[in-house]
Amino acid sequence: MTPLDEWAEVVCLEFGLPAGSVNTRLILDLAKDVAHGVDRPAAPLTAYLLGLAVGRGQPVEAAAARISELAAGWDASRA
């Protein structure tokens, strides 16, 4: 088990989430897309927003895919 996997398991257990319920690769790929397509500090913010969306019933895979699409189309000149 990697330190990342171990950390995810500890946090899941702390909050009563099923162990192994986190798709680490999906979240890391999303963070990479946002960090490179929008801005580096947007990555943790986006992970949080993904969690809010999932908590409100959005399927995690669909929400992550949509956010990645938004990041891919982001115009960096907006900043």
Secondary structure, 3 states (H helix, E strand, C coil): CCHHHHHHHHHHHHCCCCCCCCCHHHHHHHHHHHHHHCCCCHHHHHHHHHHHHHHCCCCHHHHHHHHHHHHHCCCHHHC
